[in-house]
């Protein structure tokens, strides 16, 4: 995603155009997030819950941990 800016490539400005295009698609609801659940702050209990959910094999989409 950010390779151009990380390596300061000659076409670095193209990243802004790509992000603007994706933002337009999200606003037009043509692209949806795969987020299914926000679990809360990072602590032992939340990590245990997230790990169990992933290990179960039934999780669809992304889980989010907050508080980095």
VEXDOKE-902693 format. One record per residue (C-alpha): residue number from 1; residue in one letter; chain; x, y, z. Coordinates in steps of 0.05 Angstrom, whole numbers, plus 5000, padded with zeros to 4 digits. Example, Ala and Ser with C-alpha at 12.3 -4.5 7.8 and 13.67 -1.06 7.14 Angstrom:
BEGIN
r num: 1, residuo: A, cadena: A, px: 5246, py: 4910, pz: 5156
r num: 2, residuo: S, cadena: A, px: 5273, py: 4979, pz: 5143
//
This chain:
BEGIN
r num: 1, residuo: X, cadena: A, px: 5000, py: 5000, pz: 5000
r num: 2, residuo: X, cadena: A, px: 5053, py: 5051, pz: 5019
r num: 3, residuo: X, cadena: A, px: 5112, py: 5024, pz: 4980
r num: 4, residuo: X, cadena: A, px: 5117, py: 5087, pz: 4938
r num: 5, residuo: X, cadena: A, px: 5124, py: 5133, pz: 4998
r num: 6, residuo: X, cadena: A, px: 5167, py: 5084, pz: 5037
r num: 7, residuo: X, cadena: A, px: 5218, py: 5081, pz: 4980
r num: 8, residuo: X, cadena: A, px: 5205, py: 5151, pz: 4954
r num: 9, residuo: X, cadena: A, px: 5193, py: 5127, pz: 4883
r num: 10, residuo: X, cadena: A, px: 5187, py: 5176, pz: 4824
r num: 11, residuo: X, cadena: A, px: 5112, py: 5163, pz: 4819
r num: 12, residuo: X, cadena: A, px: 5099, py: 5175, pz: 4894
r num: 13, residuo: X, cadena: A, px: 5042, py: 5224, pz: 4880
r num: 14, residuo: X, cadena: A, px: 5002, py: 5167, pz: 4848
r num: 15, residuo: X, cadena: A, px: 4990, py: 5141, pz: 4919
r num: 16, residuo: X, cadena: A, px: 4945, py: 5200, pz: 4933
r num: 17, residuo: X, cadena: A, px: 4905, py: 5187, pz: 4870
r num: 18, residuo: X, cadena: A, px: 4896, py: 5114, pz: 4889
r num: 19, residuo: X, cadena: A, px: 4873, py: 5132, pz: 4960
r num: 20, residuo: X, cadena: A, px: 4825, py: 5184, pz: 4932
r num: 21, residuo: X, cadena: A, px: 4795, py: 5132, pz: 4885
r num: 22, residuo: X, cadena: A, px: 4786, py: 5082, pz: 4940
r num: 23, residuo: X, cadena: A, px: 4754, py: 5136, pz: 4985
r num: 24, residuo: X, cadena: A, px: 4705, py: 5151, pz: 4929
r num: 25, residuo: X, cadena: A, px: 4687, py: 5077, pz: 4922
r num: 26, residuo: X, cadena: A, px: 4676, py: 5071, pz: 4997
r num: 27, residuo: X, cadena: A, px: 4632, py: 5134, pz: 4998
r num: 28, residuo: X, cadena: A, px: 4592, py: 5106, pz: 4939
r num: 29, residuo: X, cadena: A, px: 4585, py: 5041, pz: 4977
r num: 30, residuo: X, cadena: A, px: 4616, py: 5001, pz: 4921
r num: 31, residuo: X, cadena: A, px: 4671, py: 4976, pz: 4968
r num: 32, residuo: X, cadena: A, px: 4657, py: 4950, pz: 5038
r num: 33, residuo: X, cadena: A, px: 4702, py: 4937, pz: 5096
r num: 34, residuo: X, cadena: A, px: 4714, py: 4865, pz: 5119
r num: 35, residuo: X, cadena: A, px: 4710, py: 4888, pz: 5192
r num: 36, residuo: X, cadena: A, px: 4662, py: 4843, pz: 5230
r num: 37, residuo: X, cadena: A, px: 4678, py: 4858, pz: 5303
r num: 38, residuo: X, cadena: A, px: 4716, py: 4908, pz: 5345
r num: 39, residuo: X, cadena: A, px: 4739, py: 4871, pz: 5407
r num: 40, residuo: X, cadena: A, px: 4764, py: 4928, pz: 5449
r num: 41, residuo: X, cadena: A, px: 4830, py: 4947, pz: 5482
r num: 42, residuo: X, cadena: A, px: 4890, py: 4902, pz: 5479
r num: 43, residuo: X, cadena: A, px: 4895, py: 4863, pz: 5543
r num: 44, residuo: X, cadena: A, px: 4902, py: 4789, pz: 5561
r num: 45, residuo: X, cadena: A, px: 4827, py: 4775, pz: 5561
r num: 46, residuo: X, cadena: A, px: 4816, py: 4809, pz: 5493
r num: 47, residuo: X, cadena: A, px: 4875, py: 4773, pz: 5462
r num: 48, residuo: X, cadena: A, px: 4850, py: 4707, pz: 5489
r num: 49, residuo: X, cadena: A, px: 4781, py: 4720, pz: 5459
r num: 50, residuo: X, cadena: A, px: 4810, py: 4741, pz: 5392
r num: 51, residuo: X, cadena: A, px: 4856, py: 4680, pz: 5389
r num: 52, residuo: X, cadena: A, px: 4799, py: 4633, pz: 5406
r num: 53, residuo: X, cadena: A, px: 4755, py: 4664, pz: 5352
r num: 54, residuo: X, cadena: A, px: 4808, py: 4657, pz: 5299
r num: 55, residuo: X, cadena: A, px: 4826, py: 4586, pz: 5322
r num: 56, residuo: X, cadena: A, px: 4753, py: 4565, pz: 5318
r num: 57, residuo: X, cadena: A, px: 4757, py: 4571, pz: 5242
r num: 58, residuo: X, cadena: A, px: 4688, py: 4602, pz: 5239
r num: 59, residuo: X, cadena: A, px: 4709, py: 4676, pz: 5238
r num: 60, residuo: X, cadena: A, px: 4692, py: 4712, pz: 5174
r num: 61, residuo: X, cadena: A, px: 4723, py: 4780, pz: 5161
r num: 62, residuo: X, cadena: A, px: 4770, py: 4820, pz: 5205
r num: 63, residuo: X, cadena: A, px: 4774, py: 4828, pz: 5280
r num: 64, residuo: X, cadena: A, px: 4800, py: 4894, pz: 5307
r num: 65, residuo: X, cadena: A, px: 4839, py: 4905, pz: 5371
r num: 66, residuo: X, cadena: A, px: 4843, py: 4977, pz: 5396
r num: 67, residuo: X, cadena: A, px: 4892, py: 5014, pz: 5439
r num: 68, residuo: X, cadena: A, px: 4960, py: 5009, pz: 5405
//
